[in-house]
Amino acid sequence: MKQFTMEELTAFCNQYGFIFQGSEIYGGLANTWDYGPLGTRLKNNIKDAWRYYFIQKKDNSYEIDSDILMNPTVWEASGHRSSFTDPLLDCKECKTRHRADNLINEYDSSAMADAMTQEEMFQYILKEQIPCPKCGKSNFTDIRQFNLMFATQRGVTQGNTNIIYLRPENAQGEYVNYLNVLRTMRTKLPFSIGQIGKAFRNEITPGNFTFRTIEFEQMEFQTFCKKGNDEELYDYYKQYGNEFFEYLGLPKEHLRFHDHDKLAHYAKAACDIEYLFPFGWGEINGTHNRTNFDLTRHQEYSGRSMEYFDELTREKYIPYIIESTYGVDRIFLAVMFEALKEEELEDGETRQVLRLHPMLAPIKVNVLPLIKKRHSEKALEIYQNLRKYFMVSYDDSGNIGKRYRRGDVIGTPYAITIDDNTIEKDTVTLRDRDTMKQITIPVGDLQEYLKKSFSFEVNR
Ligand code: GAP
């Protein structure tokens, strides 16, 4: 079976309208990408599957949509102003900028740069004379800590402005709304707040297509709980995350847990789920036990009490938070790698097919009149009816085999062919994208049949 490379997938996404280079006509902007018509639908379907799995199916689970721009004190309280940094150095020869830890890890993966201090990293690079990946010389500046947050200004005139930040994670929006959700939903611990939205990071390392970008989308899920329940919930959400990925169609053998030794400033325990990309294992999810760090800090910086009154035990305490966070763009990439296949057919031809889970497919059904002149009227009637319920396309150009292939390559799970039998007996031929098998089905049963296959409930 052919294994697609990152370059081939990038070209595929561009050719079929999934993802385009950002600002392409101006030569692009590094690490930015725009989702095209099919990519946007697939992305929305991934988000809806997450909504089903994390919000709809869960007790006491609420989705919010908080602003990207927040009061700058939020980022003081969260620790991002002081600790959300990368250790960077510049090559004095070719002027390119690099992350010191990446330079070391790529030079010797057993060197454990993550556990080194800034000075130790600098000395290691000097001692080993690690070469610049761009020009091959070893002549670097000192290492400086570079904050990853994008800053912008608020105010009318420059010089009389306040710095505000584009959020680097969604989580803080959930934390600052913890009291609002608790009050308005009249809920009790444990409860969860989730949200889907953009985050921004001034990443300097090369992107691997949409794997690492400066603007990306997260689906974050925070469970507020009593201290003592945190470890159980942490284990639970690690597993639940893995189940979610299998539900999306990612196979077990391409997923693994990666428990962290070095923890972020807020975490007591952290674990990533990684997917096996063509460039190696890469993080697509993180589960963190953030303790009561965040709410304690927000209480301190805002002056508002973050305490929860436990009616059962009559105690007051600041809840712990278990975070499970998902990168939409990385999941999109993993789903595409898993789905894209090149297959040898019995007649010796090859076909490219995108074997997406039907609930994720951008277009659900392709409606095809067998003979344009004879069957279009009936085909259009069926098309108009089905599009009330699903994303449907209509294709009447070229031979039927070519039309099947056009649907296969963009992942359309079904093709419906309208022929003389449709006119005489009110039946259509329904062709399955994966098996290429065809069945005859009464027009009246179509909607119900299709509804079942696209439901978020169904797993196959
Ligand atoms: N609130 C915790 C948090 O933001 P994170 O591990 O830094 O944790 C969460 O980010 C997820 O966001 C990651 O698992 C990844 O899927 C996605 N992500 C992070 N940085 C990204 C980037 N530069 N480009 C694309 N996705 C990114």
Residues whose N, C-alpha, C, O or C-beta is under 5 A from the ligand:
A	BS01	GAP	P168 E169 A171 E203 T210 F211 R212 T213 F216 Q218 E283 I284 N285 G286 T325 Y326 G327 R330
